[in-house]
């Protein structure tokens, strides 16, 4: 597969993502998402959407990252098609993150996140959150609705964009208009990128990597 060299030429300034125009999927003759030099990492290009949410929820410094994986199925790409990450935080939280580009990405369990604590666990079910206590019994269903206008929560969105994502975009626009800070600040996003790159480094070098092995 040709590697990314030189500069990519776009037919228009609007053709910066293939999601909107297939012409921009090409980077010097190859699909940019398949090239390590262009995408950086599959975890950075795709898995980042979950990793940044997880990092924001934990709210602590990362101590070390370990990852294993590769591209065993989608052989036409340089970037990996699957990985498993273990992330250790300084506050004792441990994250287990599974990533696959060839597993089915539809259905109720396509993207699933479970938070396990000392008193029980939280897991999304439909548009609510199930709170299951360690002591047993029926789960308590929590409605995560907020002051977001109904029109925002019910707005039709594309196949890759759920209502939560749309509400995030609306909150971002509101932050620009009013000057109010968003929930996850820029530092959270930057650190999520670093987690992705550390995981790629760990996977390629087959070892545990510390947080300070890459610059902030």
Secondary structure, DSSP 4 states (H G I P E B T S, - for coil): -PPP-S----SSTT-S-TTT-GGGGEETTEEGGG-HHHHS-HIIIIIHHHHHHHHHHH-S-EEEEEEEEE-SS-TT-SS-SEEEEEEEETTS-EEEEEEESSS---STTSS--EEE-SSEEEEEETTEEEEEETT-SSPEEE----SS-HHHHT----TT--HHHHHHHHHHHHHHHH-PPPSS-HHHHHHHHHHHHHHHHHHHHTS-EEGGGS--
